[in-house]
Amino acid sequence: MRRAEKAHQIGRILDEIYPEQTIPLAHSDPYTLLVAVMLSAQTTDKKVNEVTPTLFEFADSPERMASLEVEQIHTIIREIGLAPTKARNLKRMAEQIVEDGGGVRPDWDFLESLAGVGHKTASVVMAQAFGVPAFPVDTHIHRLAARWGLSNDSNVVRTERDLKKVFPEETWIRRHLQIIYFGREHCPALRHDLTQCPICSWASTKKRILEEMRS
């Protein structure tokens, strides 16, 4: 089966399982979404959502975040992975936005110039906050794209390019969320029987299934 045909069938299954997709990170605007996504690196969405209510009491805007000391930010987010680095990045990111005029703009160069903001984080904000077609690739998506034979598992840049080729642009935003949810709920990284998976059972190669059975 060609990749495009496989992607089409996968899309049908994902639409059946997840006809509606909610953003797992609690936020109220593009800025708070940006903060939440920055915090989510190497941290569960659940933990981020436990921390951000207190953080946003003190810093629900770039101006308020920029006014805090790094130590204050760190104290609030200390339970988050990589908290010291993220605290420094959050303050500097807020300062950069204030210097730019105070708002989070749907501009790739602007977003990726901010401290602590890479291409994946910018992609999430562009897609979920502004509706700009993007296909952010996190660990779930990278892993499943390889399992399903939609990419060769070399790196996230290649995976993003491959997924954009096989899924229509108008589906990118929802596919991103659907694959994340599917990975969490139906297709875990460890102790997963690919032969019983709604997608892996037919999309994965026999070689891939045998390899994962041995691991």
Secondary structure, DSSP 8 states (H G I E B T S, - for coil): --HHHHHHHHHHHHHHH-SS---SS--SSHHHHHHHHHHTTTS-HHHHHHHHHHHHHH-SSHHHHHHS-HHHHHHHHTTSTTHHHHHHHHHHHHHHHHHHTSS--S-HHHHHTSTT--HHHHHHIIIIIH--------HHHHHHHHHTTSS-SS-HHHHHHHHHHHS-GGGHHHHHHHHHHHHHHT--SSS--GGGSTTHHHHS-HHHHHHHHH-
